[in-house]
Amino acid sequence: MNLLANYEKKFPVIVKALLNAAKNNRLAHAYLLYSDSVEIRKNFAIALAQLSCCTTRLDNGAACGECVSCRQIANNTYAEIHYLTPVGKLRKIRVGDTVNPEPNTARWFENLFYLTNISGSKKIGVIHDAECMNKEAQNSFLKTLEEPPADSQFILATGNKSKLLPTTISRCQLLTLLENDCKYQFSGTEKLFFALADLYFNGDNNIVVAEKSTQIICEIANSLKAQVDEKIDAELAIELEKYDDSIKKNIVERFENQKHGNYVEIRHSFIDAIHSFYSQLYLLSEGCDFQKLANQEIFENLNFNLQDCSFTGKLNTQKAFSCMIFAEELIQNLRWQVAESLAYRVFCMKIAFKTSNVKASKVY
């Protein structure tokens, strides 16, 4: 299976350029994948690895999808693909000790590419959330990017390339894979948006609605860690079936290290969804065309029709603006070591009791 073919329609120019480079044996030794989609960053990196490692490319440069390397990469059994991901509560990639660097550090990752390659296969290094490498880690990795070990390729994936050092970016070929769309994929999205809508439209001076919305928001927030653990454990179970006992310990460790990082990501997505709901209500109150909203799906299946112009004209601009500001304050508060349930309760109470009597004047 040719994995890169999955992106020919979405990113035709980039895919065509990569195929042409592969055809002429001019693939870069290091790529920087810049995308606002976690899934694209993850899957495109695998597709690019397959393209690089294919031993019998087609005439147009595409991976054959049938050789041993292609099948192993597609099935996640390719032994010479190594990953580096952020770990710990701060989600950082540290530089590591000079001698015997600890796992999941930049120096530990680099050393993997200087070990003897018995199989003779090309080595691929994938750094997810590369912006989480601290300055020391990036500087340490520069020499490897400049002069990579023989038969190796590095793929750095990021959703925020502005946090990377200019020297790091300059040593990679940039592939911009933006969708300009944010998908909320945590369980409970529909329930969350119902609660936020109920709070806005029915919560004026209503303690019952405010408490109900708080309870729903807290319930979903408290389920995020379990959602991540369930997903990672399911992926781990599949991976463990592919390998013998000698390397299972390393696989388990790698997946366990992913859990906290994935939790931070899904928590950020959850909080962002709250802000996005009210910011888009504000845009509608100012006369924005519903079809031009970035996340129209937020309002799907709700018991009111925001596409009805007569209805959107009744939205209170001042109130919607205030709700958006309260959501921004919530984001700031949750960056500190606060009781999350208290932060969500204060947020809901503000919307219920501090926006109920605002005037419908425009905000400029």
KAHULIN-V255838 format. One record per residue. RES is the residue in one letter. PSI is psi in whole degrees, -180 to 180 (999 if undefined). D_LAST is the distance of its C-alpha to the last C-alpha in Angstrom with 1 decimal. Layout:
res & psi & d_last
RES & PSI & D_LAST
RES & PSI & D_LAST
This chain:
res & psi & d_last
M & 125 & 53.4
N & 102 & 51.3
L & -31 & 48.0
L & -23 & 46.2
A & -22 & 46.7
N & -16 & 44.0
Y & 8 & 41.4
E & -37 & 42.7
K & -37 & 40.4
K & -40 & 37.2
F & 64 & 37.8
P & -39 & 40.5
V & -45 & 40.2
I & -44 & 40.5
V & -42 & 43.3
K & -41 & 45.2
A & -40 & 45.0
L & -41 & 46.3
L & -40 & 49.1
N & -40 & 50.1
A & -41 & 50.1
A & -41 & 52.2
K & -36 & 54.6
N & 15 & 55.2
N & 46 & 55.4
R & 32 & 52.5
L & 143 & 50.1
A & 157 & 48.3
H & -14 & 49.6
A & 132 & 46.1
Y & 147 & 42.9
L & 110 & 39.4
L & 115 & 37.7
Y & 111 & 33.9
S & 149 & 32.4
D & 6 & 29.6
S & 123 & 32.2
V & -42 & 34.8
E & -41 & 37.3
I & -43 & 37.1
R & -41 & 37.7
K & -50 & 40.6
N & -34 & 42.3
F & -34 & 41.8
A & -41 & 43.4
I & -40 & 46.4
A & -40 & 46.5
L & -38 & 46.6
A & -41 & 49.3
Q & -43 & 51.3
L & -40 & 51.0
S & -34 & 52.2
C & -11 & 55.1
C & 134 & 56.5
T & -12 & 60.1
T & 69 & 60.6
R & 153 & 57.6
L & 172 & 57.6
D & -30 & 58.1
N & 5 & 54.3
G & -11 & 53.8
A & 152 & 52.5
A & 143 & 53.8
C & -30 & 56.7
G & -2 & 55.6
E & -22 & 59.3
C & 171 & 60.7
V & -45 & 61.1
S & -45 & 58.1
C & -45 & 55.8
R & -39 & 56.9
Q & -42 & 56.7
I & -41 & 53.2
A & -31 & 52.1
N & 5 & 53.9
N & 37 & 52.6
T & 12 & 56.2
Y & 118 & 56.1
A & -26 & 57.6
E & 30 & 56.2
I & 124 & 52.5
H & 144 & 51.0
Y & 146 & 47.6
L & 123 & 45.7
T & 158 & 42.8
P & 148 & 40.9
V & 165 & 42.6
G & 170 & 42.1
K & -28 & 39.2
L & -4 & 37.4
R & 57 & 38.0
K & 152 & 39.5
I & 110 & 42.2
R & 168 & 44.4
V & -38 & 46.9
G & 161 & 50.0
D & 153 & 53.3
T & -40 & 55.3
V & 131 & 58.4
N & 60 & 58.1
P & 142 & 54.3
E & 155 & 53.1
P & 155 & 51.8
N & 33 & 48.2
T & 163 & 47.9
A & -43 & 47.6
R & -37 & 51.2
W & -43 & 52.6
F & -46 & 50.8
E & -43 & 52.2
N & -27 & 55.7
L & -26 & 55.8
F & -3 & 55.9
Y & 4 & 58.9
L & 153 & 61.1
T & 131 & 63.8
N & 98 & 62.8
I & -39 & 65.9
S & -19 & 64.6
G & 5 & 63.7
S & 158 & 60.4
K & 140 & 57.3
K & 137 & 55.1
I & 132 & 51.4
G & 123 & 49.0
V & 124 & 45.6
I & 108 & 43.0
H & 143 & 40.3
D & 53 & 36.9
A & -23 & 38.3
E & -13 & 35.2
C & -4 & 36.8
M & 127 & 39.7
N & 174 & 39.5
K & -42 & 40.2
E & -40 & 43.9
A & -43 & 44.3
Q & -44 & 42.6
N & -38 & 44.8
S & -33 & 47.9
F & -11 & 47.2
L & -44 & 46.7
K & -37 & 50.5
T & -37 & 50.9
L & -36 & 48.1
E & -44 & 49.8
E & 76 & 53.3
P & 151 & 53.2
P & 156 & 56.5
A & 145 & 58.5
D & 48 & 57.5
S & 156 & 54.2
Q & 143 & 50.6
F & 137 & 47.4
I & 112 & 44.2
L & 128 & 41.1
A & 133 & 38.3
T & 152 & 34.8
G & 1 & 31.3
N & 78 & 29.9
K & -14 & 31.9
S & -19 & 29.9
K & -5 & 31.8
L & 148 & 35.1
L & 143 & 36.9
P & -34 & 37.0
T & -33 & 40.8
T & -46 & 40.7
I & -40 & 38.4
S & -20 & 40.7
R & 5 & 43.7
C & 154 & 42.5
Q & 122 & 41.9
L & 130 & 38.3
L & 109 & 37.8
T & 115 & 34.1
L & 55 & 34.0
L & 140 & 30.4
E & -18 & 29.5
N & 41 & 25.7
D & 137 & 26.1
C & 118 & 26.3
K & 131 & 29.1
Y & 109 & 29.6
Q & 13 & 33.3
F & 154 & 34.1
S & 132 & 36.1
G & 11 & 34.2
T & -46 & 31.0
E & -41 & 31.3
K & -40 & 32.1
L & -47 & 29.1
F & -31 & 26.6
F & -44 & 28.5
A & -41 & 28.1
L & -37 & 24.3
A & -42 & 24.0
D & -40 & 26.4
L & -41 & 24.5
Y & -47 & 21.2
F & -26 & 22.9
N & 4 & 25.9
G & 1 & 25.3
D & 116 & 23.9
N & 30 & 26.3
N & 100 & 28.8
I & -31 & 30.7
V & -47 & 32.8
V & -41 & 30.0
A & -43 & 28.4
E & -39 & 31.8
K & -44 & 32.6
S & -41 & 29.4
T & -45 & 30.2
Q & -43 & 33.8
I & -45 & 32.9
I & -45 & 30.5
C & -39 & 33.1
E & -45 & 35.9
I & -43 & 34.3
A & -41 & 33.4
N & -16 & 37.0
S & -10 & 38.4
L & -43 & 36.8
K & -43 & 39.6
A & -37 & 42.2
Q & -45 & 40.6
V & -48 & 40.8
D & -42 & 44.4
E & -43 & 45.5
K & -47 & 44.2
I & -42 & 45.6
D & -37 & 49.0
A & -43 & 49.3
E & -38 & 48.8
L & -42 & 51.2
A & -40 & 53.9
I & -42 & 53.8
E & -41 & 54.0
L & -26 & 56.9
E & -18 & 59.0
K & -15 & 59.0
Y & 161 & 60.5
D & 173 & 63.6
D & -22 & 63.7
S & -28 & 64.0
I & 5 & 60.3
K & -34 & 58.8
K & -43 & 58.1
N & -37 & 55.8
I & -45 & 54.0
V & -43 & 53.4
E & -42 & 52.1
R & -43 & 49.6
F & -37 & 48.2
E & -36 & 48.0
N & -24 & 46.0
Q & -24 & 43.5
K & -49 & 42.8
H & -40 & 40.7
G & -42 & 38.7
N & -33 & 38.1
Y & -42 & 37.1
V & -41 & 34.4
E & -46 & 33.0
I & -33 & 33.1
R & -42 & 31.5
H & -41 & 28.6
S & -40 & 28.3
F & -48 & 28.4
I & -40 & 25.6
D & -34 & 23.4
A & -38 & 24.1
I & -46 & 22.6
H & -41 & 19.3
S & -38 & 19.4
F & -50 & 19.9
Y & -30 & 16.8
S & -35 & 14.5
Q & -30 & 16.0
L & -41 & 15.6
Y & -43 & 11.9
L & -42 & 12.2
L & -39 & 14.5
S & -24 & 12.4
E & 4 & 9.9
G & 11 & 13.3
C & 140 & 14.6
D & 128 & 18.4
F & -38 & 20.3
Q & -14 & 22.8
K & 1 & 20.5
L & 146 & 19.7
A & -33 & 21.4
N & 70 & 23.2
Q & -30 & 23.9
E & -17 & 27.0
I & -35 & 25.2
F & 4 & 25.0
E & 144 & 28.6
N & 6 & 31.2
L & 159 & 28.8
N & 34 & 29.8
F & 154 & 26.8
N & 100 & 25.9
L & -9 & 22.4
Q & -10 & 23.6
D & 111 & 24.0
C & -37 & 21.3
S & -31 & 22.1
F & -47 & 21.6
T & -26 & 18.3
G & -18 & 17.0
K & -6 & 18.0
L & 136 & 15.9
N & 109 & 13.8
T & -45 & 10.2
Q & -42 & 9.9
K & -45 & 13.4
A & -39 & 12.9
F & -44 & 10.2
S & -42 & 12.7
C & -41 & 15.5
M & -41 & 14.2
I & -41 & 13.9
F & -35 & 17.4
A & -37 & 18.7
E & -38 & 17.8
E & -38 & 19.6
L & -45 & 22.5
I & -45 & 22.8
Q & -44 & 23.1
N & -37 & 25.6
L & -7 & 27.7
R & -15 & 28.3
W & 169 & 30.6
Q & 76 & 33.9
V & 162 & 32.6
A & 113 & 34.0
E & -42 & 32.0
S & -37 & 32.8
L & -41 & 31.5
A & -43 & 28.2
Y & -37 & 27.8
R & -45 & 28.8
V & -41 & 26.4
F & -49 & 23.5
C & -39 & 24.7
M & -37 & 25.3
K & -44 & 21.8
I & -40 & 20.4
A & -37 & 23.2
F & -11 & 23.1
K & -3 & 19.8
T & 3 & 17.5
S & -26 & 20.1
N & 18 & 19.1
V & 153 & 15.3
K & 158 & 13.9
A & 23 & 12.6
S & 155 & 9.7
K & 152 & 6.5
V & 128 & 3.8
Y & 999 & 0.0
